[in-house]
Amino acid sequence: MSGSLIIAGLGPGAAELITPEVTAALNEATDLIGYAPYVARVTEREGLTRHGSDNREELDRAGHALRLAAAGKRVVVVSSGDPGVFAMAAAVFEAVDAGDSSWRELDIKVLPGISAMFAAAARIGAPLGHDFCAINLSDNLKPWELVERRLRLAAQAGFVIALYNPLSKARPWQLGRALDLLREELPGHVPVIFASAISDAREAIDTVPLAEAVAERADMRTLVMIGSTQTRLIERVNAKPFVYTPRSVGVSS
């Protein structure tokens, strides 16, 4: 039997936000690999072996998936959101690049999912309507000094900034430091969006001025989005404001 490896995005949480393409791949898989909470989101069924693992085991997970595919299994590696955004797609290709030369000939596909920044943006309007970037605040695989440099440059360049992995028990200070740094570069009225647990029952979205943004509002399930100086709020009487960034530069904020 010819094996295959698919790296699939499960979206931000809700089952209806998983693409039909990913659903079809999951239905055909013999083996499911991923961070244990993401594996648990996929319904058990006969003929599917589930391999859940811990959070910081990406390369071991990727190697396991590649060995199974090389042995003829139909393997799906799952990530939340989109697998190419701070997730397992890069880890798998890193393993291919450094591993057994035969892995380069495997049938490997990446199936996109809805990333947290797109799901959060859709909930509140169009904050990503102009140029934007995404920055991972984790310094597990890069020095914090590089994170700070990228934050400053992104703010100076006028990007809306989506912050992934804003904090954890091991890194409780980094989001606070990032917000302080951004306050040095941006006006205090710039909107900051805290979007937690998007698309599940615990979803919570708040928009506050940068001057009032506090790190304690976030956890590891929170996507933090920093507007640009162009980002605008449309206030509403009986609902939260719409947030959008105009498509053209130079529109007054």
Protein Blocks (a to p, Z undefined) as FASTA:
>chain_A
ZZddddddebjmiaklpcfklmmmmmmpmbdcddfklmmmpccdehiacddddfklmmmm
mmmmmmmmmnopacddddehjfkgopaklmmmmmmmmmcfklmmpccdddddddfklmmm
mmnopmmlmccddddfbfklbcfklmmmmmmmmmmnopacddehkbcfklmmlmmmmmmm
mmmmpcfklccdddehehiakbccddddfklpcfklpcfkbccddddfkbccdddfkbcc
dddddfbghiaZZ
